[in-house]
């Protein structure tokens, strides 16, 4: 039976009676909001609306302004129209659940499951966009930085490394406006000083994002960079994302979960273990619009 938001109250209906459908509006909004807040790429990139699976964008370049004297003919700009496509891909999360969990009301069930669903969503998205791990898209930020020659081998000094990465972006008239790195790098940032002995790192306080050399610093768990200790400096206006459609779900009671293993390291068989699972899906699109906007510091 599919959920119809118009004729049921999620506070009064148990999950066992609704095994597939769209998440209730407040729960779907909560998942989307928390995914955006938890995903480093979504915090850094620019969100754009998506109304169809392939969203076309048109950019205008080459528009100029001119000084003119009295009586002079005004020159005409010759802009170039650049078209690009952002393709939405369906991202799915599968979380094992007990049979008893289906006795919860729809509202309570998704309140309990939301943290696991949200974490799995934003980790998988960050892995794909940052480093191309198991990505449905044909490129990643790491790949475009490598193709552009914007790779900085670490010197062991964060001040030098970040400054060198910023220089590569600025050489193409880009404006670095943020850094993404793994949390294990924070100690190096805290311990680095300028030649004048001033710290380059300002910790986050009262909701203000931490900064390095004046640039906002966003940290991610090492799994989001697929285990790589990278620092990504960028003009983050060069990447965009969009969310298409609502968040949907389906309760599964048969088969093996190839991506979820038990204590023995083997895929969980739902029937053998008398368990069920919830599969939650949402469609997300990303698009890199400026391949010179990224520089990566590598170990």
Secondary structure, DSSP 8 states (H G I E B T S, - for coil): -EE-TTS--TTT-BGGG--EEE--HHHHHHHHHHHHHH-HHHHHSEE----SSEEEEEEEE--------TT--------EEEEEEEEEEEEEEEEEEEGGGGGSBHHHHHHHHHHHHHHHHHHHHHIIIII-TT-SSS--HHHHHHHTT-EEE--S-HHHHHHHHHHHHHTTT----EEEEEGGGHHHHHH-B-TTS-BSEE--BTTB--EETTEEEEEE-GGGGTT---EEEE-GGGEEEEEEEEEEEEEE-SSEEEEEE-TTSSEEETTTTTEEEEEEEEEEEEEE--TTSEEEEE-
